[in-house]
Each structure stands twice: as structure tokens, then as C-alpha cells.
Amino acid sequence: MLKINSEEPKEHWSFLDIPGKIVLDLGCGKFYSSISTAQWFLDEGAAKVIGVDISKEGIEDSKFVAYAKAVSSKEDLEYFLHYMPEIIKCDIEGAERYFDEIEQLPSSVKQFAVEYHDNNLKNICEKAIQRWGFTNVELYQLFNENTDRVGVLHAWK
């Protein structure tokens, strides 16, 4: 099993194939890292980043679309899917539960990565990944946590 030992985007999300892609970055702020994930995605060559976080602190760069918004419903997620992202990265604790209500992702989505914080949310994401037709799934251990409680799921087509 692969392991993530840092909140720095270059380690935490380095498995994503970013260059030239449109990224929906749910939870794009800095928090425990030196750079926002949205800025890191741009630095890594993303074509466009749609950054969503509860606060705009650290995400006020004019190079990407930034929303200061909590993701608290299926409708919130569906709103951001109209950007037709190729990558969805979710690191908003609790927002994972709303993926259970999304029957299909846009066909543009080729990669999905989510950090989950309990076994129920992990199960929700695993079922959604299967329903959406992803053919490859990798589980990452976060620090020394039990992956039934905390971890990162990465799925790609």
C-alpha cells in the first residue's frame, strides 16, 4: 500500500496526471501546507483550476476560478460539475457523503481523488467510484492512520 506522509500538495496529490487538465479542486486552501493545492495544480501545468474552499484565504490568484463556499449538498457538487473537469480532487471533510447522490459524473472526468475521514465515507466513495465506471483504484495510507478510518482513494479511467 502506498503512503502519504505530508499535507504538501507535491506529495499528497503527486499521483494525479495534471498537465493540460481542467481540475475541480474541492478544498483548495493552504491550511497545513506552504501552498494552496489550486496554486500547485497550476504550477504543475493544469489548464484550468476551479478552486472551492470555505474561505478565500490563500486562493485569491487571478489564474483560477475561486469560490468561497461550503459544499453541503448534492446540488453544490452538481453546480461545479458544469465546468466539465477532467480531474476531481476532494479534501473537504464530510463533503464526500454527497458523492453518494451523484449518479454519473460528466464523461470528461478521468481521475477522481478523495481524502476520506471515516469508514462510512470510504464505503460511499468506493461505491460511487464503481458506479461511475472507474477501472483503476488505488488506496493510499495517510500518515500512520488506519485506512478504514482515514486515507486517500484515487480512481482513474
C-alpha positions as CSV (number, residue, x, y, z in Angstrom):
1,M,0.0,0.0,0.0
2,L,1.3,3.5,-0.9
3,K,1.7,6.0,1.9
4,I,1.3,9.8,2.0
5,N,3.4,11.5,4.8
6,S,2.7,15.2,4.2
7,E,0.0,17.7,3.6
8,E,2.2,19.4,1.0
9,P,0.4,19.1,-2.4
10,K,3.5,17.9,-4.2
11,E,3.5,14.7,-2.0
12,H,-0.2,14.5,-1.1
13,W,-1.5,14.7,-4.7
14,S,1.5,13.9,-6.8
15,F,-0.1,10.7,-8.3
16,L,-2.6,12.8,-10.3
17,D,-1.8,13.3,-14.0
18,I,-2.3,17.1,-14.1
19,P,-0.6,18.7,-17.1
20,G,-3.1,20.2,-19.5
21,K,-6.1,19.1,-17.5
22,I,-9.1,21.0,-16.0
23,V,-9.1,20.4,-12.2
24,L,-12.0,20.7,-9.9
25,D,-10.3,21.3,-6.5
26,L,-12.7,20.8,-3.7
27,G,-10.8,22.0,-0.6
28,C,-8.2,24.1,-2.3
29,G,-6.8,26.2,0.6
30,K,-3.4,26.1,2.2
31,F,-4.2,25.0,5.8
32,Y,-1.3,22.8,6.7
33,S,0.8,23.3,3.6
34,S,3.0,26.0,2.2
35,I,1.0,26.4,-1.0
36,S,-2.7,26.0,-1.9
37,T,-3.5,22.9,-3.9
38,A,-5.1,25.1,-6.5
39,Q,-1.8,27.0,-7.0
40,W,0.2,23.8,-7.0
41,F,-2.1,22.3,-9.7
42,L,-1.4,25.4,-11.9
43,D,2.3,25.2,-11.2
44,E,2.2,21.6,-12.3
45,G,0.6,22.6,-15.7
46,A,-3.1,22.4,-15.2
47,A,-5.0,24.1,-18.0
48,K,-7.6,25.5,-15.5
49,V,-8.4,25.1,-11.8
50,I,-11.8,25.6,-10.3
51,G,-10.9,26.1,-6.6
52,V,-13.6,25.7,-3.9
53,D,-13.0,26.3,-0.2
54,I,-14.9,27.6,2.7
55,S,-12.7,30.7,2.7
56,K,-10.8,32.5,0.0
57,E,-7.7,32.8,2.1
58,G,-4.7,31.7,0.0
59,I,-6.8,31.2,-3.1
60,E,-7.1,34.7,-4.5
61,D,-5.0,34.1,-7.6
62,S,-6.5,35.5,-10.8
63,K,-5.3,32.4,-12.7
64,F,-8.1,30.2,-11.5
65,V,-11.8,30.4,-10.7
66,A,-12.2,30.5,-6.9
67,Y,-15.4,30.0,-4.8
68,A,-15.6,30.7,-1.1
69,K,-18.3,28.1,-0.4
70,A,-19.1,25.2,1.8
71,V,-20.0,22.0,-0.1
72,S,-23.1,20.9,1.8
73,S,-25.4,19.2,-0.7
74,K,-25.6,17.2,-3.9
75,E,-26.6,20.4,-5.7
76,D,-23.4,22.1,-4.6
77,L,-21.4,19.4,-6.2
78,E,-23.5,19.3,-9.4
79,Y,-23.0,23.1,-9.8
80,F,-19.2,22.7,-10.1
81,L,-19.5,19.7,-12.5
82,H,-20.8,22.1,-15.2
83,Y,-17.1,23.1,-15.7
84,M,-16.5,19.7,-17.2
85,P,-13.4,18.9,-15.1
86,E,-11.1,16.1,-16.1
87,I,-9.8,15.7,-12.5
88,I,-11.8,16.0,-9.3
89,K,-9.9,16.3,-6.1
90,C,-11.9,16.4,-2.9
91,D,-10.4,17.2,0.5
92,I,-13.4,18.8,2.3
93,E,-14.1,16.7,5.4
94,G,-17.7,15.5,5.2
95,A,-18.4,16.6,1.6
96,E,-17.6,13.0,0.4
97,R,-21.1,11.9,1.5
98,Y,-22.7,13.9,-1.3
99,F,-21.0,11.8,-4.0
100,D,-23.3,9.0,-3.0
101,E,-26.2,11.1,-4.6
102,I,-24.3,11.7,-7.9
103,E,-25.4,9.0,-10.3
104,Q,-23.0,9.9,-13.1
105,L,-20.0,12.2,-13.4
106,P,-19.5,14.1,-16.7
107,S,-17.7,12.0,-19.3
108,S,-14.8,14.4,-19.1
109,V,-13.8,13.2,-15.6
110,K,-11.0,10.7,-16.0
111,Q,-9.5,11.0,-12.5
112,F,-11.1,11.2,-9.1
113,A,-9.2,11.5,-5.8
114,V,-10.7,11.9,-2.4
115,E,-9.4,12.1,1.2
116,Y,-11.9,10.5,3.5
117,H,-12.2,10.6,7.3
118,D,-14.2,7.7,8.4
119,N,-15.1,4.2,7.1
120,N,-18.7,5.1,6.1
121,L,-17.4,7.9,3.9
122,K,-14.8,5.5,2.4
123,N,-17.5,3.0,1.6
124,I,-19.6,5.7,0.0
125,C,-16.7,6.8,-2.2
126,E,-15.8,3.2,-3.2
127,K,-19.4,2.5,-4.3
128,A,-19.6,5.8,-6.2
129,I,-16.3,5.0,-8.0
130,Q,-17.6,1.6,-9.0
131,R,-20.9,3.1,-10.2
132,W,-19.1,5.8,-12.3
133,G,-17.2,3.1,-14.1
134,F,-13.6,3.8,-13.0
135,T,-11.5,0.8,-13.9
136,N,-8.4,1.5,-11.7
137,V,-8.5,2.3,-8.0
138,E,-5.6,2.8,-5.6
139,L,-5.8,3.3,-1.8
140,Y,-3.2,5.5,0.0
141,Q,-2.5,5.4,3.7
142,L,-2.4,8.9,5.2
143,F,0.5,9.2,7.7
144,N,0.2,6.2,10.1
145,E,-3.6,6.1,10.1
146,N,-5.8,3.0,9.7
147,T,-7.1,3.2,6.1
148,D,-10.6,2.2,7.4
149,R,-10.7,5.5,9.2
150,V,-8.6,7.9,7.2
151,G,-7.0,7.7,3.7
152,V,-7.0,8.8,0.1
153,L,-8.8,6.9,-2.7
154,H,-7.6,7.6,-6.3
155,A,-9.5,6.3,-9.2
156,W,-8.8,6.7,-12.9
157,K,-10.0,5.5,-16.3
